[in-house]
Amino acid sequence: MEPNLKAVSAVLKTPAPHMVGDGFNMSNFFPGGNKIKMSPFFLLDYHVKTVLPPYDQPKGVGVHPHRGFETVTIAYHGAVAHHDSAGNSGIIYPGDVQWMTAGRGILHKEYHEQTFSENGGPFQIVQLWVNLPAKDKMTNPRYQPIKKEDTGKYILPENAGTLEVIAGTYEGITGPASTFTDIQVYNAQLRKDSELTFSFPEVYNTGMLMIEGSAIINGKHHAAVNEFIHFRNEGTTIQVRVPEDSVILVLSGQPINEPIAQYGPFLMNNQAEIKQAISDYNQGLFGYLEE
């Protein structure tokens, strides 16, 4: 019986980058770069693998607020330091993930880690904004540091690669991230000529980012490094074959079918909530964090 393949909507080129703060040269695949359906993922910023020179002072993004969603930062090369107004701090290295729930409001800052900044070297990260349902937008902030060794591991047969499960479940292997809606976030590390199959519900919004290498999707769609494969809400099965060693970020999730109102770092359901977020921030209700 032929599999019910999930149709490919588009293979998207890397958008022109823009600076976020003074340390992150990010390409925005959505919502700015492409108007595609990816809820509950609201934003995907990607720092293409780049060799950075040494700096005396770490570069990054200074103190700024968030409300109504989660920021998920995945490191592939380099190291990123985090501090927030809830008292959390941490450093992520290649393979690590920083999962911050802004909820009702938080201040945070992100910089290149000190030693990495002093030495320079390859740098490559992804940052996602994951929307929260209306009932959870004012939840208490939290911080989940996920180390590479703590991700779920599905080992492909015949040493063909490893699927790291950050959130959700694959073939009975569950990731450590606690989420508010049903989402799947995987890092697939595949060896040359290996194959892997995914199955997601038809209504789930799904995409893949080629971090390294290239892939053939469903036997006919070619995706090169730094390209994003977006799928239609048709079919359930995705077949992936890689002609070279490759790394793929896989995203799929149940859409949140609610209105969205966004203003800068706030992601709410209507303009009244945006105005309240701005007022609360100006009144210092998001806490304090030193620059």
C-alpha positions in Angstrom: 0.0 0.0 0.0 1.4 3.4 -1.0 2.0 5.8 1.9 -0.2 8.8 2.3 2.6 11.3 1.7 2.4 14.8 3.2 2.6 17.2 0.2 5.5 19.6 0.0 4.2 23.2 -0.2 7.6 24.8 -1.1 11.4 24.6 -0.6 12.3 28.0 0.6 15.6 29.8 0.1 17.4 31.5 3.0 16.0 35.1 3.4 18.5 38.0 3.5 19.8 38.3 7.1 19.3 41.2 9.5 21.0 42.0 12.7 19.4 41.2 16.1 21.3 43.3 18.6 24.9 43.4 17.7 25.7 39.7 17.8 23.1 37.7 15.8 22.8 38.0 12.0 19.5 36.3 11.6 17.5 35.1 8.5 13.8 35.2 9.3 12.1 32.3 7.5 8.7 33.3 9.0 6.6 35.2 9.7 8.5 38.0 7.9 10.4 36.1 5.3 7.5 33.9 4.1 3.8 34.0 4.9 3.3 30.3 5.7 1.2 28.4 8.2 3.4 27.1 11.0 1.3 27.7 14.1 2.1 27.1 17.0 5.6 28.1 15.7 5.2 31.9 15.2 8.8 32.8 14.2 11.9 31.0 13.0 15.2 33.0 13.0 18.3 31.3 11.7 21.9 32.3 12.0 23.6 30.6 9.1 26.9 28.9 10.0 29.5 31.7 10.0 33.0 32.0 11.3 33.1 34.9 13.8 36.2 36.8 14.7 37.3 37.2 18.4 35.8 40.1 20.3 37.0 41.6 23.6 33.4 42.1 24.8 30.7 39.5 24.0 28.1 40.7 21.5 24.5 39.8 21.6 21.1 41.3 22.5 20.6 43.5 25.6 17.8 43.4 28.1 14.4 43.2 26.5 10.9 42.0 27.4 8.6 39.2 26.2 5.0 38.1 27.0 2.6 35.5 25.6 4.9 32.9 24.1 8.1 30.8 24.4 11.6 31.4 23.0 13.5 28.3 22.0 17.2 28.6 21.1 19.0 25.7 19.6 22.8 25.8 19.3 24.6 24.0 16.5 28.0 25.8 16.6 29.3 28.3 19.2 27.9 29.1 22.6 25.2 31.4 23.9 24.8 32.8 27.4 21.3 33.7 28.9 20.1 35.7 31.9 16.5 36.6 32.8 14.6 38.6 35.4 13.2 35.3 37.0 16.8 34.6 38.2 17.6 32.0 35.5 20.9 31.8 33.7 22.7 29.3 31.6 25.0 28.6 28.6 24.1 26.5 25.7 26.8 24.7 23.6 26.4 22.7 20.3 23.4 20.3 20.7 22.0 22.2 23.7 18.6 24.0 23.9 17.4 26.9 25.9 13.6 26.8 26.3 12.2 29.9 28.0 8.5 30.5 28.7 7.9 34.2 28.9 4.3 33.7 29.9 2.9 36.7 31.7 6.2 38.6 31.3 9.9 38.4 31.6 13.1 40.3 30.8 16.1 38.5 29.3 19.3 39.0 27.5 21.4 36.7 25.3 25.1 37.0 24.4 27.9 35.0 22.9 29.5 33.2 25.8 32.7 34.8 27.1 35.3 32.2 26.1 33.7 31.7 22.7 33.7 35.5 22.2 37.4 35.7 23.1 38.4 32.9 20.7 35.9 33.3 17.9 35.0 30.4 15.6 32.0 28.9 13.8 28.6 30.1 15.0 25.2 28.7 14.0 21.9 28.8 16.0 18.1 28.7 15.5 15.6 30.6 17.5 11.9 29.8 17.5 9.0 31.6 19.0 6.4 29.1 20.1 3.0 30.7 20.6 0.9 29.9 23.8 -2.8 29.3 23.8 -4.9 32.1 25.3 -5.5 30.2 28.5 -1.7 29.9 29.1 -0.4 33.3 27.9 -0.3 34.6 31.5 1.4 31.5 33.0 4.4 32.0 35.2 7.7 32.3 33.4 10.0 29.3 33.5 13.3 28.2 32.0 14.2 24.7 30.7 17.9 24.2 30.0 18.2 21.1 27.8 21.6 19.6 27.4 22.5 17.5 24.3 23.0 14.4 26.4 19.5 14.8 27.9 17.6 14.8 24.6 15.8 11.6 23.6 17.9 9.4 21.3 16.5 7.2 18.5 19.4 5.3 16.9 18.8 4.4 13.3 19.5 0.8 12.2 23.0 0.0 10.8 24.6 3.1 12.4 22.8 5.3 9.8 22.4 8.2 12.3 20.6 9.5 15.3 17.3 11.4 15.8 17.5 13.7 18.9 14.1 14.3 20.3 13.9 17.7 22.0 10.1 17.9 22.3 7.4 15.3 21.5 7.9 11.7 20.7 9.4 9.6 17.9 9.0 5.8 17.8 8.5 5.7 21.6 11.4 8.0 22.4 10.2 11.1 24.2 12.0 14.5 24.5 12.6 16.3 27.7 10.9 19.6 26.9 7.6 20.3 28.6 5.2 22.0 26.2 1.7 23.6 26.4 0.5 22.2 23.1 1.4 19.1 21.1 4.6 19.9 19.2 7.5 17.8 17.8 11.0 19.2 17.7 13.7 16.9 16.4 17.3 17.1 15.3 18.0 14.4 12.7 21.7 13.6 12.3 21.8 11.4 9.3 24.7 9.6 7.5 25.2 9.6 3.8 22.6 7.5 1.9 20.4 6.9 5.0 16.6 7.1 5.0 14.1 8.1 7.6 10.3 8.3 7.7 8.2 10.7 9.8 4.4 10.6 10.4 2.5 13.6 11.6 -1.3 14.3 11.7 -2.6 15.8 8.5 -3.7 19.0 10.3 -0.4 19.6 12.0 1.8 22.4 10.5 5.1 20.9 9.5 8.5 22.1 8.3 12.2 21.1 8.1 15.3 23.3 8.1 18.5 21.9 6.4 21.2 22.7 9.0 23.9 20.7 7.2 24.0 18.7 3.9 21.0 18.1 1.6 18.0 15.8 1.4 15.5 14.3 -1.1 11.9 14.7 0.3 9.2 12.2 -0.7 11.5 10.9 -3.5 11.4 14.1 -5.6 11.9 17.4 -3.8 15.6 18.4 -3.4 16.5 20.6 -0.4 20.0 22.1 -0.1 21.8 23.3 3.1 20.1 26.3 4.7 16.8 25.8 2.9 13.4 25.3 4.6 10.9 22.6 3.4 7.3 23.6 4.1 4.5 21.0 3.9 0.8 21.3 3.1 -1.9 20.1 5.5 -2.3 17.1 3.2 -1.2 13.6 3.9 0.7 12.2 6.9 4.0 10.5 5.9 7.3 12.2 5.0 10.1 10.2 3.5 13.6 11.6 3.8 16.8 10.4 2.1 20.1 12.1 2.4 22.8 11.8 -0.4 25.4 13.1 2.1 25.9 13.5 5.8 23.2 15.8 6.9 21.5 17.5 9.9 17.8 18.4 9.7 15.7 20.4 12.2 12.2 18.9 12.1 9.2 20.9 13.4 5.6 19.8 13.6 2.7 20.9 15.8 -1.0 21.2 16.4 -2.1 24.7 15.3 -3.5 27.1 17.8 -6.7 28.4 16.0 -6.9 31.7 17.9 -6.5 35.3 16.8 -3.0 36.7 17.0 -1.9 40.3 17.9 1.8 41.0 17.8 3.7 44.1 18.7 7.5 43.7 18.9 8.3 41.3 21.7 4.6 40.7 22.7 2.4 38.0 21.2 -1.1 38.2 22.4 -4.7 37.6 21.1 -6.0 41.2 20.7 -4.8 44.8 20.8 -6.2 45.4 24.3 -3.8 42.7 25.6 -0.9 44.3 23.7 -1.7 47.7 25.3 -1.8 46.0 28.7 1.5 44.3 28.1 3.1 47.7 27.2 1.7 49.3 30.3 2.8 46.5 32.6 6.3 46.6 31.1 6.5 50.4 31.6 5.4 49.9 35.2 8.2 47.5 35.9 6.0 44.5 36.3 8.3 42.2 34.3 10.9 42.4 37.0 14.4 43.8 36.8 17.5 42.6 35.0 20.9 44.4 34.9 22.3 45.3 31.5 
